[in-house]
Amino acid sequence: MNAASRVHVELGDRGYDILIGSGAISEIQSQLKSMHQSGARRAFIVIDTGVPARFVDQLTKIANDAGLQVSPASITPTEHIKSIETYQRLLEQIASTGHSRVDPIIALGGGIVGDLAGFVAASYRRGVPVIQCPTTLLSMVDASVGGKTGFNLQIPNDDGSTSLLKNLVGGFWQPSLVIADIDALHSLDARQRRSGLAECIKHGFISTGVGHGHLLDWMIEHLDAIAAFDPPTIQELVQRNVSLKASVVALDEREDTSISGGRMLLNFGHTFGHAIETIAHLTPDLTDPSLAPLHHGEAVALGMLAACRAAEHASGLETSTGDELYSLLNRVGLPTRIAGLPSNEELIERMSHDKKSTADSIRVIYPIGRGRCSVVDDAKAESISAGFDAIRSE
Ligand SMILES: NC(=O)c1ccc[n+]([C@@H]2O[C@H](COP(=O)([O-])OP(=O)(O)OC[C@H]3O[C@@H](n4cnc5c(N)ncnc54)[C@H](O)[C@@H]3O)[C@@H](O)[C@H]2O)c1
């Protein structure tokens, strides 16, 4: 293995390391051996079917060598599969193996597998250890760090249709280790890579406000190498993004609304993005409807742009922030306009279902300058509409 970068999440006795590097998966061995010495005899591995078989084989062998009997469970991830039914299936599978309270769950996959496996770990026998092995760029830079776990919920509407509400059920459950083996990214397709870059850009747009002010400039300076997925640059990209997320999580583990500069800021683009992410016919490419639905990062990209334009309407934010975002999204090939959006009224209604909103007001994150965002508790409908109009294409 090349030298792995190590980032620590400072959370006292719930603190943990994140290892990032080529071949880093082999580093899981010492953790599994120490778990074995403490009485662990099994490992339940939740496997994303998109992960190349050689990673699954390698992880299984390492666990076996550490003295653990492996039980695998596979998931082919979609937002509809991130459901209560899949959660129940995983619980039934793990219970049938005789998995004890000291046995680890290992999540090997993208953010959907990580969120589901993490919530099984949070709730099975009131909590068992979980090791996150993220295999998409998005899950490496964001989803695997910070302990947010859960699944989506499908609820009936008055008109007989249903709505899929993102991440409505879940809990905070910190992993005991995160291993980001950047070799896993070789098999990731270009669209999934771009999706991960959206969360990196999100971090750039809050970076100054959370004490990582160099991140946005570093990404812009290295954008060609990032877009080409140059391995050393990607390792540094993951390390820089994870460092930002780790410090925000250390300051505010459970998204406390009273902490300014805390986890709420990581939701930049998400309240707008979640309103469009689960609309099945939306496509990131105006000329290709077969690409529907949006990936999470694509929805976040559009959501961030809508939030910038909404902030211009709400608070007179200089257009330069939104213009810089627009240009960055274009350069990496993320969407900036979308056809087939429902009416603003319907979108605002969808936003009010988002769990970041409160009973009678919509909470959003608006930029207040370059690299800085702030929480707005009661966003005005006219400003939100201006945001959606700016990304709307007929
Ligand atoms: N918990 C958090 O803090 C947090 C943060 C951000 C996003 N999320 C969640 O993460 C999810 C999105 O995660 P994602 O972008 O990783 O999507 P995903 O989990 O759907 O994975 C994307 C695709 O990549 C495939 N894949 C995974 N690893 C691969 C590999 N190495 N090579 C080839 N293909 C591979 C998967 O099979 C899937 O088809 C959303 O549900 C989102 O809500 C959670």
The ligand as an SDF file (V2000), in Angstrom:
LIG
                    3D

 44 48  0  0  0  0  0  0  0  0999 V2000
  -24.9500    9.5720    5.8350 N   0  0  0  0  0  0  0  0  0  0  0  0
  -24.5760   10.7210    5.3000 C   0  0  0  0  0  0  0  0  0  0  0  0
  -24.0340   11.6000    5.9710 O   0  0  0  0  0  0  0  0  0  0  0  0
  -24.8050   10.9540    3.8380 C   0  0  0  0  0  0  0  0  0  0  0  0
  -24.1800   12.0400    3.2140 C   0  0  0  0  0  0  0  0  0  0  0  0
  -24.3470   12.2000    1.8400 C   0  0  0  0  0  0  0  0  0  0  0  0
  -25.1340   11.3100    1.1240 C   0  0  0  0  0  0  0  0  0  0  0  0
  -25.7440   10.2800    1.7850 N   0  0  0  0  0  0  0  0  0  0  0  0
  -26.5690    9.3240    1.0290 C   0  0  0  0  0  0  0  0  0  0  0  0
  -25.7110    8.5920    0.1660 O   0  0  0  0  0  0  0  0  0  0  0  0
  -26.4760    8.1440   -0.9500 C   0  0  0  0  0  0  0  0  0  0  0  0
  -25.7040    8.4040   -2.2170 C   0  0  0  0  0  0  0  0  0  0  0  0
  -24.5140    7.6930   -2.1590 O   0  0  0  0  0  0  0  0  0  0  0  0
  -23.7010    7.3350   -3.4980 P   0  0  0  0  0  0  0  0  0  0  0  0
  -23.5650    8.5200   -4.3230 O   0  0  0  0  0  0  0  0  0  0  0  0
  -22.5050    6.5860   -3.0710 O   0  0  0  0  0  0  0  0  0  0  0  0
  -24.7370    6.4310   -4.2850 O   0  0  0  0  0  0  0  0  0  0  0  0
  -25.0690    4.8640   -4.2830 P   0  0  0  0  0  0  0  0  0  0  0  0
  -24.8910    4.2770   -2.9480 O   0  0  0  0  0  0  0  0  0  0  0  0
  -26.3820    4.7480   -4.9680 O   0  0  0  0  0  0  0  0  0  0  0  0
  -23.9570    4.2670   -5.2590 O   0  0  0  0  0  0  0  0  0  0  0  0
  -23.9040    4.7280   -6.5840 C   0  0  0  0  0  0  0  0  0  0  0  0
  -23.6840    3.6050   -7.5890 C   0  0  0  0  0  0  0  0  0  0  0  0
  -22.3220    3.2260   -7.5910 O   0  0  0  0  0  0  0  0  0  0  0  0
  -22.2190    1.7990   -7.5390 C   0  0  0  0  0  0  0  0  0  0  0  0
  -20.9190    1.5110   -6.9380 N   0  0  0  0  0  0  0  0  0  0  0  0
  -20.5510    1.5530   -5.6440 C   0  0  0  0  0  0  0  0  0  0  0  0
  -19.2390    1.3400   -5.5320 N   0  0  0  0  0  0  0  0  0  0  0  0
  -18.7520    1.1390   -6.7740 C   0  0  0  0  0  0  0  0  0  0  0  0
  -17.4710    0.8810   -7.3130 C   0  0  0  0  0  0  0  0  0  0  0  0
  -16.3780    0.8440   -6.5370 N   0  0  0  0  0  0  0  0  0  0  0  0
  -17.3390    0.7280   -8.6490 N   0  0  0  0  0  0  0  0  0  0  0  0
  -18.4290    0.8090   -9.4660 C   0  0  0  0  0  0  0  0  0  0  0  0
  -19.6650    1.0720   -9.0310 N   0  0  0  0  0  0  0  0  0  0  0  0
  -19.8240    1.2390   -7.6820 C   0  0  0  0  0  0  0  0  0  0  0  0
  -23.4240    1.3740   -6.7650 C   0  0  0  0  0  0  0  0  0  0  0  0
  -23.7620    0.0220   -7.0090 O   0  0  0  0  0  0  0  0  0  0  0  0
  -24.4730    2.3400   -7.3040 C   0  0  0  0  0  0  0  0  0  0  0  0
  -24.9820    1.8530   -8.5150 O   0  0  0  0  0  0  0  0  0  0  0  0
  -27.8170    8.8610   -0.9100 C   0  0  0  0  0  0  0  0  0  0  0  0
  -28.8160    7.9750   -0.4830 O   0  0  0  0  0  0  0  0  0  0  0  0
  -27.5840    9.9450    0.1280 C   0  0  0  0  0  0  0  0  0  0  0  0
  -28.7650   10.2900    0.8130 O   0  0  0  0  0  0  0  0  0  0  0  0
  -25.5810   10.0890    3.1020 C   0  0  0  0  0  0  0  0  0  0  0  0
  1  2  1  0
  2  3  2  0
  2  4  1  0
  4  5  1  0
  4 44  2  0
  5  6  2  0
  6  7  1  0
  7  8  2  0
  8  9  1  0
  8 44  1  0
  9 10  1  0
  9 42  1  0
 10 11  1  0
 11 12  1  0
 11 40  1  0
 12 13  1  0
 13 14  1  0
 14 15  2  0
 14 16  1  0
 14 17  1  0
 17 18  1  0
 18 19  2  0
 18 20  1  0
 18 21  1  0
 21 22  1  0
 22 23  1  0
 23 24  1  0
 23 38  1  0
 24 25  1  0
 25 26  1  0
 25 36  1  0
 26 27  1  0
 26 35  1  0
 27 28  2  0
 28 29  1  0
 29 30  1  0
 29 35  2  0
 30 31  1  0
 30 32  2  0
 32 33  1  0
 33 34  2  0
 34 35  1  0
 36 37  1  0
 36 38  1  0
 38 39  1  0
 40 41  1  0
 40 42  1  0
 42 43  1  0
M  CHG  2   8   1  16  -1
M  END
$$$$
